[in-house]
Amino acid sequence: MKQTLTDSAMVMVMTRLWKEVLTIIEGLLVPPLSDKPSQQRQLTEYELDVVFKWLELLFQFFHAVDEETGISDGVPLDVLKSPKYHEIQTLNFFYFESTENLVRTSERMASATASRQQVQRNRLSAPGALGGAASALGGAGGLTGLPSTRRSKSIMVSRNIGTMKKAKEEKRKEAQADPNDDMILRILRMRPEAHHYLRDRSRQKERLAAAAAAELIVRQSMTGGGGGRMGPRR
């Protein structure tokens, strides 16, 4: 592959293959997310150990470190250690936990996620957040005058790009740091005694998703309304 493709093309192809590998391994470990019990059998400790040894070997293969130079010619570590990779790693901690402990952990994660989302919503809908930014921009424009408009826009674009990159990196780190409640629910699908909790948790997630969607629509309509009132001056 290295002889027929450029370095960037080879890394792109290997990255796609790595994603397929993670999907296959994930399917061996747990069934898809659902509110109903699954017929898939939970692996034994030996089988689980074999699967994770495969994962480790494939990780090293895709990273492709040169033994002589110690330099990687393959997929970068930050790409290999994706949120999906970390989700699969969390299965090692929860796979053989008792159903009771898994339910308690799932409830605790769900509560923490709901609290975090509420904090984010409060931050976004805080009064004066948008107005304060607009006032700051207006004040800056009044002080610097029209000649600096192009320069100000250039600075704003640079800051926006930097902010977007930082937010993306923080989101990736957050996804890697927090164990996913969905993975625990997928383990519970292989536990027949957990069918009542699966149904109740699924309904709870649907209610939360519906509330978040409704709130987003209201916020967008308010923002759009404000934008409509602030037309160009004549």
MARBA-3410 file (N, C-alpha, C, O; in Angstrom, 1 decimal):
234
0.8,-1.2,0.0,0.0,0.0,0.0,0.9,1.3,0.0,0.5,2.2,-0.7 ~ 2.0,1.2,0.7,2.8,2.4,0.8,3.5,2.6,-0.5,3.9,3.8,-0.8 ~ 3.7,1.6,-1.3,4.4,1.7,-2.6,3.4,2.3,-3.7,3.9,2.8,-4.7 ~ 2.1,2.1,-3.5,1.2,2.5,-4.6,0.4,3.8,-4.2,-0.2,4.4,-5.1 ~ 0.4,4.2,-2.9,-0.3,5.4,-2.5,0.6,6.4,-1.9,1.7,6.1,-1.4
0.1,7.7,-2.0,0.9,8.7,-1.2,0.6,8.5,0.3,-0.3,7.8,0.7 ~ 1.5,9.2,1.1,1.4,9.0,2.5,0.0,9.4,3.1,-0.6,8.7,3.9 ~ -0.5,10.5,2.6,-1.8,11.0,3.1,-2.9,10.1,2.6,-3.8,9.8,3.4 ~ -2.9,9.6,1.4,-3.9,8.6,0.9,-3.9,7.3,1.7,-4.9,6.8,2.0 ~ -2.6,6.9,2.0,-2.5,5.6,2.7,-3.1,5.7,4.1,-3.8,4.8,4.6
-2.8,6.8,4.8,-3.3,7.1,6.1,-4.9,7.2,6.1,-5.5,6.7,7.0 ~ -5.4,7.8,5.1,-6.9,7.9,4.9,-7.5,6.6,4.8,-8.5,6.3,5.4 ~ -6.9,5.7,3.9,-7.5,4.4,3.7,-7.4,3.5,5.0,-8.3,2.8,5.3 ~ -6.2,3.6,5.6,-6.0,2.8,6.9,-7.0,3.3,8.0,-7.4,2.5,8.8 ~ -7.3,4.6,8.0,-8.2,5.1,9.0,-9.6,4.6,8.8,-10.3,4.2,9.7
-10.0,4.5,7.5,-11.3,3.9,7.2,-11.4,2.5,7.6,-12.4,2.0,8.1 ~ -10.3,1.8,7.3,-10.2,0.3,7.7,-10.3,0.2,9.2,-10.9,-0.8,9.7 ~ -9.6,1.0,9.9,-9.6,1.0,11.4,-11.0,1.2,11.9,-11.4,0.5,12.9 ~ -11.7,2.1,11.4,-13.1,2.3,11.8,-14.0,1.0,11.6,-14.8,0.6,12.4 ~ -13.7,0.3,10.5,-14.4,-0.9,10.2,-14.0,-2.0,11.2,-14.9,-2.8,11.6
-12.7,-2.1,11.5,-12.3,-3.0,12.5,-13.0,-2.8,13.9,-13.4,-3.8,14.5 ~ -13.1,-1.6,14.3,-13.7,-1.2,15.6,-15.2,-1.6,15.5,-15.7,-2.1,16.5 ~ -15.8,-1.4,14.4,-17.3,-1.8,14.3,-17.4,-3.3,14.4,-18.4,-3.8,15.1 ~ -16.5,-4.1,13.8,-16.6,-5.5,13.8,-16.4,-6.0,15.3,-17.1,-6.9,15.8 ~ -15.4,-5.5,15.9,-15.0,-5.9,17.3,-16.2,-5.6,18.2,-16.5,-6.4,19.1
-16.7,-4.4,18.0,-17.8,-4.0,18.9,-19.0,-4.9,18.7,-19.7,-5.3,19.7 ~ -19.3,-5.4,17.5,-20.4,-6.3,17.2,-20.1,-7.6,17.9,-21.1,-8.3,18.2 ~ -18.9,-8.1,18.0,-18.6,-9.3,18.7,-18.9,-9.2,20.2,-19.2,-10.2,20.8 ~ -18.7,-8.1,20.7,-18.8,-7.9,22.2,-20.2,-7.6,22.7,-20.6,-8.2,23.7 ~ -20.9,-6.8,22.0,-22.3,-6.4,22.4,-23.2,-6.2,21.2,-22.8,-6.0,20.1
-24.5,-6.4,21.5,-25.5,-6.2,20.4,-25.8,-4.7,20.2,-25.4,-3.9,21.0 ~ -26.5,-4.4,19.2,-26.9,-3.0,18.9,-27.8,-2.4,20.1,-28.4,-3.2,20.8 ~ -27.8,-1.1,20.2,-28.7,-0.5,21.2,-30.1,-0.7,20.9,-30.6,-0.5,19.8 ~ -30.9,-1.2,21.9,-32.3,-1.4,21.8,-32.9,-1.4,23.2,-32.2,-1.6,24.2 ~ -34.3,-1.3,23.2,-35.0,-1.4,24.5,-35.4,-2.8,24.8,-36.2,-3.0,25.8
-35.0,-3.8,24.0,-35.5,-5.2,24.1,-34.3,-6.1,24.4,-33.2,-5.8,23.9 ~ -34.5,-7.2,25.1,-33.4,-8.2,25.3,-32.9,-8.7,24.0,-33.7,-8.8,23.0 ~ -31.7,-9.1,24.0,-31.0,-9.7,22.7,-30.8,-11.2,22.9,-30.6,-11.7,24.0 ~ -30.8,-11.9,21.8,-30.4,-13.3,21.7,-28.9,-13.5,21.7,-28.5,-14.6,21.8 ~ -28.1,-12.4,21.5,-26.7,-12.6,21.5,-26.1,-13.0,22.8,-26.5,-12.5,23.9
-25.2,-14.0,22.8,-24.6,-14.5,24.0,-23.5,-13.7,24.4,-22.7,-13.3,23.6 ~ -23.4,-13.5,25.7,-22.3,-12.8,26.3,-21.0,-13.7,26.2,-21.1,-14.9,26.5 ~ -19.9,-13.1,25.9,-18.6,-13.9,25.8,-18.1,-14.3,27.1,-18.5,-13.7,28.2 ~ -17.4,-15.4,27.1,-16.7,-15.8,28.3,-15.5,-15.0,28.6,-15.1,-14.2,27.7 ~ -14.9,-15.1,29.8,-13.7,-14.3,30.1,-12.6,-14.6,29.1,-11.8,-13.8,28.7
-12.4,-15.9,28.8,-11.4,-16.3,27.8,-11.6,-15.7,26.4,-10.7,-15.1,25.8 ~ -12.9,-15.7,26.0,-13.2,-15.2,24.7,-13.0,-13.6,24.7,-12.5,-13.1,23.7 ~ -13.4,-13.0,25.8,-13.2,-11.5,25.8,-11.7,-11.2,25.8,-11.3,-10.2,25.1 ~ -10.9,-12.0,26.5,-9.5,-11.7,26.5,-8.9,-11.9,25.1,-8.0,-11.1,24.7 ~ -9.4,-12.9,24.3,-8.9,-13.1,23.0,-9.2,-11.9,22.1,-8.4,-11.4,21.3
-10.5,-11.4,22.2,-10.9,-10.3,21.4,-10.1,-9.0,21.7,-9.7,-8.3,20.7 ~ -9.8,-8.8,22.9,-9.0,-7.6,23.2,-7.5,-7.8,22.8,-6.8,-6.8,22.6 ~ -7.0,-9.0,22.8,-5.7,-9.2,22.3,-5.7,-8.9,20.8,-4.7,-8.4,20.2 ~ -6.7,-9.3,20.1,-6.9,-9.0,18.6,-6.8,-7.5,18.5,-6.1,-6.9,17.6 ~ -7.6,-6.8,19.3,-7.6,-5.4,19.2,-6.3,-4.7,19.4,-5.9,-3.8,18.7
-5.5,-5.2,20.4,-4.2,-4.7,20.6,-3.3,-4.9,19.5,-2.5,-4.0,19.1 ~ -3.3,-6.1,18.9,-2.4,-6.4,17.8,-2.8,-5.6,16.6,-1.9,-5.1,15.9 ~ -4.1,-5.4,16.3,-4.5,-4.6,15.2,-4.2,-3.1,15.4,-3.8,-2.4,14.5 ~ -4.2,-2.7,16.7,-3.8,-1.3,17.0,-2.4,-1.1,16.6,-2.1,-0.1,16.0 ~ -1.5,-2.0,17.0,-0.1,-1.9,16.7,0.2,-1.9,15.2,1.0,-1.2,14.7
-0.6,-2.8,14.5,-0.5,-2.9,13.1,-0.8,-1.6,12.4,-0.1,-1.2,11.5 ~ -1.9,-1.0,12.7,-2.4,0.2,12.1,-1.5,1.4,12.4,-1.4,2.3,11.7 ~ -0.9,1.4,13.6,0.0,2.5,14.0,1.3,2.4,13.3,1.9,3.4,13.0 ~ 1.7,1.1,13.0,2.9,0.9,12.1,4.1,1.6,12.5,4.6,2.5,11.8 ~ 4.7,1.3,13.7,5.9,1.9,14.2,7.1,1.2,13.6,7.2,0.0,13.7
8.0,2.0,13.0,9.2,1.4,12.4,10.1,1.0,13.6,10.5,1.8,14.4 ~ 10.6,-0.3,13.5,11.4,-0.8,14.6,12.7,-0.2,14.7,13.3,0.0,15.8 ~ 13.3,0.3,13.6,14.6,0.9,13.6,14.6,2.4,14.1,15.4,2.8,14.9 ~ 13.6,3.1,13.5,13.6,4.6,13.8,12.6,4.9,15.0,12.8,5.9,15.6 ~ 11.7,4.0,15.2,10.7,4.3,16.3,9.6,5.3,15.8,8.8,5.7,16.7
9.6,5.6,14.5,8.6,6.6,14.0,7.5,5.8,13.4,7.6,4.8,12.7 ~ 6.3,6.3,13.6,5.1,5.7,13.1,4.9,6.1,11.6,5.0,7.3,11.3 ~ 4.6,5.1,10.8,4.3,5.3,9.4,2.8,5.1,9.1,2.3,5.2,7.9 ~ 2.0,4.8,10.1,0.6,4.5,10.0,-0.3,5.6,10.5,0.0,6.8,10.4 ~ -1.4,5.1,11.0,-2.5,6.0,11.5,-2.0,6.7,12.8,-1.5,6.0,13.7
-2.1,8.0,13.0,-1.7,8.7,14.2,-2.5,8.2,15.4,-3.6,7.7,15.3 ~ -1.9,8.3,16.6,-2.5,7.8,17.8,-3.8,8.5,18.1,-4.7,7.8,18.6 ~ -3.9,9.8,17.9,-5.1,10.5,18.2,-6.3,10.1,17.4,-7.4,10.2,17.8 ~ -6.0,9.5,16.2,-7.0,9.0,15.3,-7.4,7.6,15.8,-8.6,7.2,15.8 ~ -6.4,6.8,16.1,-6.7,5.4,16.5,-7.4,5.4,17.8,-8.4,4.6,18.0
-7.1,6.3,18.8,-7.8,6.3,20.1,-9.0,7.2,20.0,-9.1,8.2,20.6 ~ -9.9,6.8,19.1,-11.1,7.6,18.8,-12.1,7.3,20.0,-11.9,6.4,20.8 ~ -13.2,8.1,20.0,-14.3,7.8,21.0,-14.8,6.4,21.0,-15.0,5.8,22.0 ~ -14.9,5.8,19.8,-15.4,4.5,19.6,-14.4,3.5,20.2,-14.8,2.5,20.9 ~ -13.1,3.7,20.1,-12.0,2.9,20.7,-12.1,2.9,22.2,-12.0,1.9,22.8
-12.3,4.1,22.7,-12.4,4.2,24.2,-13.7,3.6,24.7,-13.8,3.0,25.8 ~ -14.8,3.7,23.9,-16.0,3.0,24.3,-15.8,1.5,24.4,-16.3,0.9,25.4 ~ -15.1,0.9,23.5,-14.9,-0.5,23.5,-14.0,-0.8,24.7,-14.2,-1.9,25.3 ~ -13.0,0.0,25.0,-12.2,-0.2,26.1,-12.9,-0.3,27.5,-12.6,-1.0,28.4 ~ -14.0,0.6,27.5,-14.8,0.6,28.8,-15.5,-0.7,29.0,-15.8,-1.1,30.1
-15.8,-1.5,27.9,-16.4,-2.7,28.1,-15.6,-3.7,29.0,-16.2,-4.6,29.6 ~ -14.3,-3.5,28.9,-13.4,-4.4,29.7,-13.7,-4.2,31.2,-13.6,-5.2,32.0 ~ -14.2,-3.0,31.6,-14.5,-2.8,33.0,-15.9,-3.2,33.5,-16.1,-3.6,34.6 ~ -16.8,-3.2,32.5,-18.2,-3.4,32.9,-18.7,-4.8,32.4,-19.8,-5.2,32.9 ~ -18.0,-5.5,31.6,-18.6,-6.7,30.9,-19.1,-7.7,31.9,-20.1,-8.3,31.6
-18.4,-8.0,33.0,-18.8,-9.0,33.9,-19.3,-8.5,35.2,-19.4,-9.3,36.2 ~ -19.6,-7.2,35.2,-20.3,-6.7,36.4,-21.7,-7.3,36.6,-22.3,-7.7,35.6 ~ -22.2,-7.4,37.8,-23.5,-7.9,38.0,-24.5,-7.0,37.4,-24.3,-5.8,37.2 ~ -25.7,-7.5,37.1,-26.8,-6.7,36.5,-27.1,-5.5,37.4,-27.4,-4.4,37.0 ~ -27.2,-5.8,38.7,-27.6,-4.8,39.7,-26.6,-3.6,39.7,-26.9,-2.4,39.7
-25.3,-3.9,39.6,-24.2,-2.9,39.6,-24.3,-2.1,38.3,-24.1,-0.9,38.2 ~ -24.6,-2.8,37.2,-24.7,-2.1,35.9,-25.8,-1.2,35.8,-25.7,-0.1,35.3 ~ -26.9,-1.6,36.4,-28.1,-0.7,36.4,-27.8,0.6,37.3,-28.1,1.7,36.9 ~ -27.2,0.4,38.4,-26.8,1.5,39.3,-25.8,2.5,38.5,-26.0,3.7,38.6 ~ -24.9,1.9,37.9,-23.9,2.7,37.1,-24.6,3.4,36.0,-24.3,4.6,35.8
-25.5,2.8,35.3,-26.2,3.4,34.2,-27.0,4.6,34.7,-27.0,5.7,34.1 ~ -27.7,4.4,35.8,-28.5,5.5,36.4,-27.6,6.7,36.8,-28.0,7.8,36.6 ~ -26.5,6.4,37.4,-25.5,7.4,37.8,-25.0,8.2,36.6,-24.9,9.4,36.6 ~ -24.7,7.5,35.5,-24.2,8.1,34.3,-25.3,9.0,33.7,-25.0,10.1,33.2 ~ -26.5,8.4,33.7,-27.6,9.2,33.1,-27.9,10.5,33.8,-28.1,11.5,33.2
-27.8,10.4,35.1,-28.0,11.6,36.0,-26.9,12.6,35.7,-27.2,13.8,35.6 ~ -25.6,12.2,35.6,-24.5,13.1,35.4,-24.6,13.7,34.0,-24.3,14.9,33.8 ~ -25.0,12.9,33.0,-25.2,13.5,31.6,-26.3,14.5,31.6,-26.1,15.6,31.0 ~ -27.4,14.2,32.2,-28.5,15.2,32.3,-28.1,16.5,32.9,-28.5,17.6,32.5 ~ -27.4,16.4,34.0,-26.9,17.6,34.7,-26.0,18.4,33.9,-26.0,19.6,33.8
-25.0,17.7,33.2,-24.1,18.4,32.3,-24.8,19.1,31.1,-24.5,20.2,30.8 ~ -25.8,18.4,30.6,-26.5,19.0,29.5,-27.3,20.2,29.9,-27.5,21.2,29.2 ~ -27.9,20.2,31.2,-28.6,21.3,31.7,-27.7,22.5,31.9,-28.1,23.6,31.6 ~ -26.5,22.3,32.4,-25.6,23.4,32.6,-25.2,24.0,31.2,-25.2,25.2,31.1 ~ -25.0,23.2,30.2,-24.7,23.7,28.9,-25.9,24.5,28.3,-25.7,25.6,27.7
-27.1,24.0,28.6,-28.3,24.8,28.1,-28.4,26.1,28.8,-28.8,27.1,28.2 ~ -28.2,26.1,30.1,-28.3,27.3,30.9,-27.2,28.3,30.4,-27.5,29.5,30.3 ~ -26.1,27.8,30.1,-25.0,28.7,29.6,-25.4,29.3,28.2,-25.1,30.5,28.0 ~ -26.0,28.5,27.4,-26.3,29.0,26.0,-27.5,30.0,26.1,-27.5,31.0,25.3 ~ -28.4,29.8,27.0,-29.6,30.6,27.1,-29.5,31.7,28.1,-30.5,32.4,28.4
-28.3,31.9,28.7,-28.1,33.0,29.7,-28.4,34.3,29.1,-27.9,34.7,28.0 ~ -29.3,35.2,29.7,-29.6,36.5,29.2,-28.4,37.4,29.1,-27.6,37.4,30.0 ~ -28.3,38.1,28.0,-27.3,39.1,27.9,-26.0,38.5,27.2,-25.1,39.2,26.9 ~ -26.0,37.1,27.0,-24.8,36.6,26.5,-24.6,37.0,25.1,-23.5,37.5,24.7 ~ -25.6,36.9,24.3,-25.6,37.4,22.9,-25.5,38.9,22.8,-24.7,39.5,22.0
-26.3,39.6,23.7,-26.3,41.0,23.6,-25.0,41.6,24.1,-24.6,42.6,23.5 ~ -24.4,41.0,25.0,-23.1,41.5,25.5,-22.0,41.4,24.4,-21.2,42.3,24.2 ~ -22.1,40.2,23.6,-21.1,40.1,22.6,-21.3,41.1,21.5,-20.4,41.7,20.9 ~ -22.6,41.4,21.2,-23.0,42.4,20.2,-22.5,43.8,20.6,-22.0,44.5,19.8 ~ -22.8,44.1,21.9,-22.4,45.4,22.4,-20.9,45.6,22.3,-20.4,46.7,21.9
-20.1,44.5,22.6,-18.7,44.6,22.6,-18.2,44.8,21.2,-17.3,45.6,21.0 ~ -18.8,44.1,20.2,-18.4,44.3,18.8,-18.8,45.7,18.4,-18.0,46.4,17.6 ~ -20.0,46.2,18.8,-20.4,47.6,18.4,-19.4,48.6,19.0,-19.1,49.6,18.3 ~ -19.1,48.4,20.2,-18.2,49.4,20.9,-16.8,49.4,20.2,-16.2,50.4,20.0 ~ -16.3,48.2,19.8,-15.0,48.1,19.1,-15.1,48.9,17.8,-14.1,49.5,17.4
-16.2,48.7,17.1,-16.3,49.3,15.8,-16.4,50.8,16.0,-15.8,51.5,15.1 ~ -17.0,51.3,17.0,-17.1,52.8,17.2,-15.8,53.4,17.6,-15.5,54.5,17.2 ~ -15.0,52.6,18.3,-13.7,53.1,18.7,-12.7,53.1,17.5,-11.9,54.1,17.4 ~ -12.7,52.1,16.7,-11.7,52.0,15.7,-12.1,52.6,14.4,-11.2,52.9,13.6 ~ -13.4,52.7,14.1,-13.8,53.4,12.9,-13.8,52.4,11.7,-13.4,51.2,11.9
-14.3,52.9,10.6,-14.5,52.1,9.4,-13.2,51.5,8.8,-13.2,50.4,8.4 ~ -12.1,52.2,8.8,-10.9,51.7,8.1,-10.4,50.4,8.7,-9.8,49.6,8.0 ~ -10.8,50.1,9.9,-10.3,48.8,10.5,-11.3,47.7,10.4,-11.1,46.6,11.0 ~ -12.4,47.9,9.6,-13.4,46.9,9.5,-12.8,45.6,9.0,-13.1,44.5,9.5 ~ -12.0,45.7,7.9,-11.5,44.5,7.2,-10.6,43.8,8.2,-10.6,42.5,8.3
-9.7,44.5,8.9,-8.8,43.9,9.9,-9.6,43.2,11.0,-9.2,42.1,11.4 ~ -10.7,43.9,11.5,-11.5,43.3,12.6,-12.1,42.0,12.1,-12.2,41.0,12.9 ~ -12.6,42.0,10.9,-13.2,40.7,10.4,-12.2,39.6,10.3,-12.5,38.5,10.6 ~ -11.0,40.0,9.9,-9.9,39.0,9.8,-9.6,38.4,11.2,-9.4,37.2,11.3 ~ -9.5,39.3,12.2,-9.3,38.8,13.5,-10.4,37.9,14.0,-10.1,36.9,14.6
-11.6,38.3,13.7,-12.8,37.5,14.2,-12.8,36.1,13.5,-13.1,35.2,14.2 ~ -12.5,36.1,12.2,-12.4,34.8,11.5,-11.4,33.9,12.1,-11.6,32.7,12.4 ~ -10.2,34.5,12.4,-9.1,33.7,13.0,-9.5,33.2,14.4,-9.3,32.0,14.7 ~ -10.2,34.0,15.2,-10.6,33.6,16.5,-11.7,32.5,16.4,-11.7,31.6,17.2 ~ -12.6,32.7,15.4,-13.6,31.7,15.3,-13.1,30.3,14.9,-13.5,29.3,15.4
-12.1,30.3,14.0,-11.5,29.1,13.6,-10.8,28.4,14.8,-10.9,27.2,15.1 ~ -10.1,29.3,15.6,-9.4,28.7,16.8,-10.4,28.2,17.8,-10.1,27.2,18.4 ~ -11.5,28.9,18.0,-12.5,28.5,18.9,-13.1,27.2,18.5,-13.4,26.3,19.3 ~ -13.4,27.0,17.2,-14.0,25.8,16.7,-13.1,24.6,16.9,-13.5,23.5,17.2 ~ -11.8,24.8,16.6,-10.8,23.7,16.8,-10.7,23.3,18.2,-10.7,22.2,18.6
-10.7,24.3,19.1,-10.6,24.1,20.6,-11.9,23.3,21.0,-11.8,22.4,21.8 ~ -13.1,23.8,20.6,-14.3,23.1,21.0,-14.4,21.7,20.5,-14.8,20.8,21.2 ~ -13.9,21.4,19.3,-13.9,20.1,18.7,-12.9,19.2,19.5,-13.3,18.0,19.8 ~ -11.8,19.7,19.9,-10.8,18.9,20.7,-11.4,18.6,22.1,-11.2,17.5,22.6 ~ -12.0,19.6,22.7,-12.6,19.4,24.0,-13.8,18.4,24.0,-13.9,17.5,24.9
-14.5,18.4,22.9,-15.6,17.5,22.7,-15.1,16.1,22.6,-15.6,15.1,23.1 ~ -14.0,15.9,21.8,-13.3,14.6,21.6,-12.8,14.1,22.9,-13.0,12.9,23.3 ~ -12.1,15.0,23.7,-11.6,14.5,25.0,-12.7,14.2,26.0,-12.6,13.2,26.7 ~ -13.8,14.9,25.9,-15.0,14.6,26.8,-15.6,13.2,26.5,-15.9,12.5,27.3 ~ -15.7,13.0,25.2,-16.2,11.7,24.7,-15.3,10.5,25.1,-15.8,9.4,25.4
-14.0,10.8,25.2,-13.1,9.7,25.6,-13.0,9.5,27.1,-12.8,8.4,27.6 ~ -13.3,10.6,27.8,-13.1,10.6,29.3,-14.3,10.0,29.9,-14.2,9.3,31.0 ~ -15.5,10.2,29.4,-16.7,9.8,30.0,-17.2,8.4,29.5,-17.4,8.3,28.3 ~ -17.3,7.4,30.4,-17.9,6.1,29.9,-19.3,6.3,29.4,-20.1,7.1,29.9 ~ -19.6,5.6,28.3,-20.9,5.8,27.6,-21.9,4.9,28.2,-21.8,3.7,28.3
-23.0,5.5,28.6,-24.2,4.8,29.2,-24.7,3.8,28.2,-25.2,2.8,28.6 ~ -24.6,4.1,26.9,-25.2,3.2,25.9,-24.5,1.9,25.9,-25.1,0.9,25.6 ~ -23.2,1.9,26.2,-22.4,0.6,26.2,-23.0,-0.3,27.3,-23.1,-1.5,27.1 ~ -23.2,0.3,28.4,-23.8,-0.5,29.5,-25.2,-1.0,29.2,-25.5,-2.2,29.5 ~ -26.0,-0.2,28.5,-27.3,-0.7,28.1,-27.2,-1.8,27.1,-28.0,-2.7,27.1
-26.1,-1.8,26.3,-26.0,-2.9,25.3,-25.5,-4.2,26.0,-25.9,-5.3,25.6 ~ -24.7,-4.0,27.1,-24.4,-5.2,27.9,-25.7,-5.8,28.5,-25.9,-7.0,28.6 ~ -26.5,-4.9,29.0,-27.7,-5.3,29.7,-28.7,-6.0,28.8,-29.6,-6.7,29.2 ~ -28.6,-5.8,27.5,-29.4,-6.4,26.5,-29.2,-8.0,26.6,-30.1,-8.7,26.2 ~ -28.0,-8.4,27.0,-27.7,-9.8,27.1,-28.0,-10.4,28.5,-27.7,-11.5,28.8
-28.7,-9.5,29.3,-29.1,-10.0,30.6,-30.6,-10.0,30.6,-31.2,-8.9,30.8 ~ -31.3,-11.1,30.5,-32.8,-11.1,30.4,-33.5,-10.4,31.6,-34.5,-9.9,31.4 ~ -32.8,-10.5,32.8,-33.5,-9.9,34.0,-33.5,-8.4,33.9,-34.1,-7.8,34.8 ~ -32.8,-7.8,33.0,-32.8,-6.3,32.9,-33.8,-5.7,31.9,-33.7,-4.5,31.6 ~ -34.7,-6.5,31.4,-35.6,-6.0,30.3,-36.5,-4.9,30.8,-36.8,-4.0,30.0
-36.9,-4.9,32.1,-37.7,-3.7,32.6,-36.9,-2.4,32.6,-37.4,-1.4,32.2 ~ -35.7,-2.5,33.0,-34.9,-1.3,33.1,-34.6,-0.8,31.7,-34.6,0.4,31.5 ~ -34.3,-1.7,30.8,-34.0,-1.3,29.4,-35.2,-0.5,28.8,-35.0,0.5,28.1 ~ -36.4,-1.0,29.1,-37.6,-0.3,28.6,-37.8,1.1,29.2,-38.0,2.1,28.5 ~ -37.6,1.1,30.5,-37.8,2.4,31.2,-36.7,3.4,30.8,-37.0,4.6,30.7
-35.5,2.9,30.7,-34.4,3.8,30.3,-34.6,4.4,28.9,-34.3,5.5,28.7 ~ -35.0,3.5,28.0,-35.3,4.0,26.7,-36.4,5.1,26.6,-36.2,6.0,25.9 ~ -37.4,4.9,27.4,-38.5,5.9,27.4,-37.9,7.2,28.0,-38.3,8.3,27.5 ~ -37.1,7.1,29.0,-36.5,8.3,29.6,-35.6,9.1,28.6,-35.7,10.3,28.5 ~ -34.8,8.3,27.8,-34.0,8.9,26.8,-34.8,9.6,25.7,-34.4,10.7,25.2
-35.9,9.0,25.4,-36.8,9.6,24.4,-37.4,10.9,24.9,-37.5,11.9,24.1 ~ -37.8,10.9,26.1,-38.4,12.2,26.7,-37.3,13.3,26.7,-37.6,14.4,26.4 ~ -36.1,12.9,27.2,-35.0,13.9,27.2,-34.7,14.5,25.8,-34.4,15.7,25.7 ~ -34.6,13.6,24.9,-34.3,14.0,23.5,-35.4,14.9,22.9,-35.1,15.9,22.3 ~ -36.7,14.6,23.2,-37.8,15.4,22.8,-37.7,16.8,23.4,-38.0,17.8,22.7
-37.4,16.8,24.7,-37.4,18.1,25.4,-36.2,19.0,24.8,-36.4,20.2,24.6 ~ -35.1,18.3,24.6,-33.9,19.1,24.0,-34.2,19.6,22.6,-33.8,20.7,22.3 ~ -34.9,18.8,21.8,-35.2,19.2,20.5,-36.2,20.4,20.5,-36.1,21.3,19.7 ~ -37.2,20.3,21.4,-38.1,21.4,21.5,-37.5,22.7,22.0,-37.8,23.8,21.5 ~ -36.6,22.6,22.9,-35.8,23.7,23.4,-35.0,24.4,22.3,-34.9,25.6,22.2
-34.4,23.5,21.5,-33.5,24.0,20.4,-34.4,24.8,19.4,-33.9,25.8,18.9 ~ -35.6,24.3,19.1,-36.5,24.9,18.1,-36.9,26.3,18.7,-36.9,27.3,17.9 ~ -37.2,26.4,19.9,-37.6,27.6,20.5,-36.4,28.6,20.5,-36.6,29.8,20.2 ~ -35.2,28.2,20.8,-34.0,29.0,20.9,-33.7,29.5,19.4,-33.4,30.7,19.3 ~ -33.8,28.7,18.4,-33.6,29.1,17.1,-34.6,30.1,16.6,-34.3,31.0,15.8
-35.9,29.9,17.0,-36.9,30.8,16.5,-36.7,32.2,17.1,-36.9,33.2,16.5 ~ -36.3,32.2,18.4,-36.0,33.5,19.1,-34.8,34.2,18.4,-34.8,35.4,18.3 ~ -33.8,33.4,18.1,-32.6,34.0,17.5,-32.9,34.5,16.1,-32.5,35.6,15.7 ~ -33.7,33.7,15.4,-34.2,34.1,14.0,-35.0,35.4,14.1,-34.9,36.3,13.2 ~ -35.9,35.4,15.1,-36.7,36.6,15.3,-35.9,37.8,15.5,-36.2,38.9,15.0
-34.9,37.7,16.4,-34.0,38.8,16.7,-33.3,39.3,15.5,-33.1,40.5,15.3 ~ -32.8,38.3,14.7,-32.1,38.7,13.5,-33.0,39.4,12.5,-32.5,40.3,11.7 ~ -34.3,39.0,12.4,-35.2,39.7,11.5,-35.4,41.1,11.9,-35.6,41.9,11.0 ~ -35.4,41.4,13.2,-35.7,42.8,13.6,-34.5,43.7,13.4,-34.6,44.9,13.2 ~ -33.3,43.1,13.3,-32.1,43.8,13.2,-31.7,43.9,11.7,-30.6,43.4,11.3
-32.5,44.6,10.9,-32.2,44.7,9.5,-31.2,45.7,9.2,-30.7,46.4,10.1 ~ -30.7,45.8,7.9,-29.7,46.8,7.6,-30.3,48.2,7.7,-31.4,48.5,7.4 ~ -29.5,49.2,8.2,-29.9,50.6,8.3,-29.9,51.2,6.9,-29.1,50.9,6.0 ~ -30.8,52.1,6.7,-30.9,52.9,5.5,-30.6,54.3,5.7,-30.6,55.2,4.8
END
